Amino acid sequence: MAATNQDTVEGFLERIRDAWDAGDASGYAAQFAEDASYVIFMGDVMLGRAAIERTHHEVFTRWQKGTRMAVRPIDVRMPDESTAVVTTVGGIGKGGRIDFDKFQTFTLHRHTGRWECVAFQNTKMSRRSKRAYRS
């Protein structure tokens, strides 16, 4: 998707999903700000785009090789025109149907006409939430 002033939250999420599905660590990391923070459900943090790319190269070639991503926004809040806080449900898998098992919060900032993530938090869902957000 070309960067324009009409970039949407959905467009951002599509770029994230497409890069994940392609196993493209560089394309995935390119959706994050140079100084982004990225917290995963296990409690680890990556600081900066370079760390996100380096770690996701490992993710895509080892632990999650061949997986696809499912992601759906459940809440979008815009404190101002250049900031969006997006809560999503998501999951990673290899089959035809990917179950949602995580909540993610993306804090997006509009930079040169396109959304980029400045802070990301990924949290494992409770059993109750998994039932409520079946894909």
ZIMO-V690763 format. One record per run of one state. SS is the DSSP state (@ for helix, = for strand, . for the rest). FROM is the first residue (numbers start at 1). LEN is the number of residues. If there is no record, write none. Layout:
ss=SS from=FROM len=LEN
ss=SS from=FROM len=LEN
This chain:
ss=. from=1 len=8
ss=@ from=9 len=14
ss=. from=23 len=2
ss=@ from=25 len=5
ss=. from=30 len=2
ss== from=32 len=8
ss=. from=40 len=5
ss== from=45 len=3
ss=. from=48 len=1
ss=@ from=49 len=15
ss=. from=64 len=4
ss== from=68 len=13
ss=. from=81 len=2
ss== from=83 len=11
ss=. from=94 len=8
ss== from=102 len=10
ss=. from=112 len=2
ss== from=114 len=11
ss=. from=125 len=2
ss=@ from=127 len=6
ss=. from=133 len=3
